[in-house]
């Protein structure tokens, strides 16, 4: 069918009056184009470029971090790899459940002599142990304890098991027990101290020097002039007194030196080095330097250090970061240097002509106990004695303690020792606690466990507080938890006491009775006049150091300036570029103990970081540095320089003497 209305229908036009489609009316043609992109500013281009740079850096950094992680992980496995001389060591070490727990390591430094480095060879053959030191790291109390043994300490030597092989110097176990040297040394130290040791770390002299050199040296306070020329038959050393940077070779000669004093002072130098190394790690390893420094350090460790732990498993990154983190962030006054007291040694010559020393078993046991149980309260006691102010002071509301008679407790045996529950119950009863027993007389915990757990009844308001008061009695390996269903069932049979104690295998069988911290009692300072002796000497170096010097008006009683050759009584020198120092070295009447007064323009020196507390005297603020309960250093800081008194290697000057000397410093008149 044909129609004239077809065209135009459906288009966007109407019809005209005749029914025909209308011709569309076209207006002017308009051309459209997309708008021009906004013009990019120079700042915008820079920001975009910087963004892409950050993205590229993130990608590269992620890859580098992954590579570093893999490299470090593999290196740790290499460090912990079993081999001749270490397989037996693993059998003597005590396993540790978690790096959150306290751990003890035996550090053994040895010299490399005729050792064969070939495949399968014993790397310790032909070597001698030179240093034996125990190190205890406790993440719970944030403490680090050191305990050193003189290499000439005369002890029972255990080559295998519990049989005494012979009596000899403690370092001889390394050599006389054949290829079993490291394991025999560990076995001997364990029998001497009765401590469970978790790690053994062995390093040779080369590793020691490379470690220090890769840290670009370690800043140490050298307490006097050390000098032995070459070709004398004794290890060479050439060190001037004062605070300075030592390279690897210099540091090694310092920690090994014992020529003109004794093996006891030598162990003191080794502990001071550990303290300086800790400070150096804190100041030299930052977030920016870690990617560069860690691979170098790990490479040195991999080639020259072995770290052995129970079971032969490698040290993992969590362990490494946990314990290194503790050392890195160690609070002021939380490092404890322990040793057998100098006056407790007895010296004699064996029938074979060896010069050795012995110490009473009670003195060794006391040193071990101080090492195992560092008391951070000592810092507060020393500060209170002299009116010191802690660096941080937080007020906490003390909750009244529950009377012992109101703390009801049931003891269960979670150890392998028969009668442990009954014995512990008896001790708690004699201490005044309300002990409970089971009608059946069988007081076994649901399982054998390592740690002691003090369970509290959550349904009783005093339960948590009662458990917290009991916890210190069971030592550092005790923890508090809410009663489990199994423990609650046993508790109901004893009348639902506030607490149930399940003693573990780590419990030593005796309650820990806490007493007041053992620190030096405050006593009058032992000092004498010192200005007449020191002022003329200081004037001689005034023009060398270019900063105001101070003269001590009091010095330790009996002390004199160290003038006997090769000693240097007063020394002025340039410590670093644009940093000067003057040091006065004094010697005590025994001729072995040296102490110093040091004056330096380097106000930010590592040794001056992290004081234990401050005290004010005549408007002057003094920084006090402690180790355990002993004052190791007292410093006076001014805008231009810092002036400090350094104790002897063994901290033989009393706390009051140290403070009196520091407070007597006055400007030197030209």
Secondary structure, DSSP 8 states (H G I E B T S, - for coil): ---TT-TTTTSS--B-TTS-B--------------------HHHHHHHHHHHHHHHHHHHHHHHHHHHHHHHHHHHHHHT---TTTHHHHHHS---S-TTS-EEEEEEEEE-SS---STT--TTTT-EEEEEEEEEEETTTTEEEEEE--TTBEEEE-SSTT---EEEEGGGHHHHTGGGHHHHHHHHHHHHH-----EEEEEEHHHHHHHHHHTT-EEEEE-S-EEE-SSSSS--EEE-SEEEEE-HHHHHHHHH--SSS-HHHHHHHHHHHHHHHHHHHHHH--TTTHHHHHHHHHHHHHHHEEEEEGGG----HHHHHHHHHHHHT--TT-EEEE---GGGEEEEE-TTS-EEEEE-HHHHHHHHHHHHS--THHHHHHHHHTT-EESS-----------GGG-EEEEEE-SSSTTHHHHHHHHHHHTT-EEE--TTS--B-SS--SSEEEEE-TTSTTHHHHHHHHHGGG-TTEEEEE--HHHHHHHHHTT--SEEEEE-TT--SS----------------EEE-HHHHHHHHHHHHHHH-S--EEESEEETT-EE--STT--SEEEEEEETTEEEEEEEEE-TTSS-EEEEEEES-TT-GGGSS-SEEEEETTEEEEEEEETTEEEEEEEE-SS-EEEEE--TT--S-HHHHHHHHHTEEE---
